[in-house]
Amino acid sequence: MTPQWITGLLLGILLPFNVADWNFFKCYETAKKCPNENITFWLYTRETQYEPTELSMFDPEAISRAPFVLDRPLIVLIHGYTGHRNYAPNTSIRPAYLAYDEFNIISPDYNPLAQEPCYYQAVRNLPTVANCTAQLLDYLIDQQMFTLDDIHVVGFSLGGQTSGMISNYLRAGKLRRITGLDPAKPLFITAPNEYKLDQSDAEFVQVIHTDVFARGILHPSGHTDFYINGGVEQPGCNAQMMMTTGECNHNRAPEYYAESIATEVGFYGYRCAHWYLYMLGLCPVREDSQLALMGAYTPNTTRGLYFLNVNMNPPYAQGKNFTLRDEFPIP
């Protein structure tokens, strides 16, 4: 972790969301327009996963000719700060989906707008990323290539917050499903809901928390929120790793989700009314009706906060085998 990165992170934590733009380190804020030369979109299917097709809104007719697999779901994977289309969550989730079945996967790439150490400007650029993504989805829906029921947006870190902003611009209606993977915390704690992920952004919003004391947000943001190991420190990510520990915890969110696509064991959480009650050990597992499945197949009717532990190494899922069942006294 470079000193410039630390500076950018501290600025992101300390500066309010709507302050005037401070141009540190010659950081770049894009023009608020779509199409945008700094935002590209790439289509991956089983056939094209090693040679993806660029979907350019500068040439909409070419999008209509792109090798989509019709009648199959569309997954949109949005990366975070300093990321790109071959960075988390794409590197783990995209191959997991395509190994499991045929999917259409679109990976937006806004790397020029999310450069280190320009975290503040990266956040300021997210509405434009969301707008351009919404325009692409609207085009695909207008061309009757997909419906809202076909689309699932999955965003990691800043991408998690971006996924929520898509609803501000999507003309076709409300997305059916969004999954936020440890949505970013700096600059979002006090941000208005229109500038971050919340349960109004889709008919079902699932959030997976893995790093609530550093990069990820603690506050519940979805219809259902899963806190893995309390969302605090993930097994295998320990204090001996020093400054990289937070990154390890943060990056586990897409890894867990990727495993959920094909696991036969399943990530099951048990319900608790509040994070603080869980941390105090006041949420014993009484019956299986309190359990909920986390990940790619979480039912859209799931509601509430859920907590679970995972293994230190892959496979991470423990199924319904709750080691805390005997540790919490039942009054």
ChimeraX attribute file (.defattr): number of C-alpha atoms within 10 A of each C-alpha:
attribute: neighborCount
match mode: 1-to-1
recipient: residues
	/A:1	8
	/A:2	9
	/A:3	9
	/A:4	13
	/A:5	15
	/A:6	13
	/A:7	15
	/A:8	20
	/A:9	19
	/A:10	14
	/A:11	18
	/A:12	21
	/A:13	18
	/A:14	11
	/A:15	13
	/A:16	16
	/A:17	20
	/A:18	9
	/A:19	8
	/A:20	8
	/A:21	12
	/A:22	10
	/A:23	12
	/A:24	15
	/A:25	11
	/A:26	9
	/A:27	18
	/A:28	18
	/A:29	19
	/A:30	18
	/A:31	11
	/A:32	14
	/A:33	11
	/A:34	19
	/A:35	19
	/A:36	17
	/A:37	14
	/A:38	14
	/A:39	19
	/A:40	21
	/A:41	20
	/A:42	18
	/A:43	23
	/A:44	24
	/A:45	24
	/A:46	17
	/A:47	13
	/A:48	13
	/A:49	16
	/A:50	9
	/A:51	11
	/A:52	18
	/A:53	18
	/A:54	17
	/A:55	22
	/A:56	18
	/A:57	20
	/A:58	12
	/A:59	10
	/A:60	13
	/A:61	11
	/A:62	12
	/A:63	20
	/A:64	14
	/A:65	9
	/A:66	12
	/A:67	15
	/A:68	21
	/A:69	17
	/A:70	12
	/A:71	12
	/A:72	14
	/A:73	17
	/A:74	25
	/A:75	21
	/A:76	25
	/A:77	25
	/A:78	33
	/A:79	28
	/A:80	27
	/A:81	22
	/A:82	18
	/A:83	24
	/A:84	21
	/A:85	21
	/A:86	13
	/A:87	15
	/A:88	25
	/A:89	29
	/A:90	26
	/A:91	15
	/A:92	17
	/A:93	22
	/A:94	24
	/A:95	16
	/A:96	18
	/A:97	22
	/A:98	18
	/A:99	13
	/A:100	10
	/A:101	12
	/A:102	15
	/A:103	21
	/A:104	26
	/A:105	29
	/A:106	25
	/A:107	27
	/A:108	25
	/A:109	23
	/A:110	27
	/A:111	19
	/A:112	17
	/A:113	26
	/A:114	27
	/A:115	17
	/A:116	21
	/A:117	23
	/A:118	26
	/A:119	27
	/A:120	28
	/A:121	23
	/A:122	26
	/A:123	24
	/A:124	20
	/A:125	20
	/A:126	27
	/A:127	23
	/A:128	24
	/A:129	30
	/A:130	25
	/A:131	22
	/A:132	25
	/A:133	28
	/A:134	22
	/A:135	20
	/A:136	21
	/A:137	23
	/A:138	20
	/A:139	19
	/A:140	17
	/A:141	17
	/A:142	13
	/A:143	12
	/A:144	10
	/A:145	15
	/A:146	20
	/A:147	19
	/A:148	17
	/A:149	12
	/A:150	17
	/A:151	21
	/A:152	22
	/A:153	25
	/A:154	30
	/A:155	29
	/A:156	31
	/A:157	27
	/A:158	31
	/A:159	30
	/A:160	27
	/A:161	31
	/A:162	32
	/A:163	34
	/A:164	30
	/A:165	26
	/A:166	30
	/A:167	21
	/A:168	15
	/A:169	18
	/A:170	19
	/A:171	15
	/A:172	16
	/A:173	11
	/A:174	18
	/A:175	24
	/A:176	18
	/A:177	19
	/A:178	27
	/A:179	29
	/A:180	31
	/A:181	32
	/A:182	32
	/A:183	33
	/A:184	29
	/A:185	23
	/A:186	25
	/A:187	22
	/A:188	22
	/A:189	16
	/A:190	12
	/A:191	13
	/A:192	11
	/A:193	17
	/A:194	16
	/A:195	22
	/A:196	26
	/A:197	32
	/A:198	24
	/A:199	18
	/A:200	17
	/A:201	23
	/A:202	24
	/A:203	14
	/A:204	24
	/A:205	27
	/A:206	29
	/A:207	30
	/A:208	32
	/A:209	28
	/A:210	32
	/A:211	31
	/A:212	22
	/A:213	14
	/A:214	17
	/A:215	22
	/A:216	26
	/A:217	22
	/A:218	23
	/A:219	12
	/A:220	21
	/A:221	23
	/A:222	24
	/A:223	20
	/A:224	24
	/A:225	26
	/A:226	30
	/A:227	25
	/A:228	25
	/A:229	17
	/A:230	21
	/A:231	25
	/A:232	19
	/A:233	20
	/A:234	24
	/A:235	17
	/A:236	13
	/A:237	18
	/A:238	14
	/A:239	11
	/A:240	8
	/A:241	12
	/A:242	9
	/A:243	10
	/A:244	14
	/A:245	19
	/A:246	23
	/A:247	15
	/A:248	19
	/A:249	27
	/A:250	29
	/A:251	21
	/A:252	24
	/A:253	27
	/A:254	26
	/A:255	19
	/A:256	24
	/A:257	23
	/A:258	22
	/A:259	22
	/A:260	25
	/A:261	19
	/A:262	16
	/A:263	13
	/A:264	10
	/A:265	14
	/A:266	20
	/A:267	27
	/A:268	26
	/A:269	26
	/A:270	24
	/A:271	25
	/A:272	19
	/A:273	12
	/A:274	15
	/A:275	19
	/A:276	12
	/A:277	11
	/A:278	18
	/A:279	11
	/A:280	9
	/A:281	13
	/A:282	16
	/A:283	22
	/A:284	18
	/A:285	20
	/A:286	12
	/A:287	8
	/A:288	12
	/A:289	9
	/A:290	13
	/A:291	20
	/A:292	25
	/A:293	19
	/A:294	25
	/A:295	24
	/A:296	17
	/A:297	12
	/A:298	17
	/A:299	13
	/A:300	14
	/A:301	9
	/A:302	17
	/A:303	16
	/A:304	17
	/A:305	22
	/A:306	26
	/A:307	25
	/A:308	26
	/A:309	23
	/A:310	19
	/A:311	12
	/A:312	12
	/A:313	9
	/A:314	10
	/A:315	13
	/A:316	20
	/A:317	22
	/A:318	17
	/A:319	17
	/A:320	17
	/A:321	13
	/A:322	16
	/A:323	11
	/A:324	14
	/A:325	13
	/A:326	10
	/A:327	10
	/A:328	14
	/A:329	12
	/A:330	11
	/A:331	5
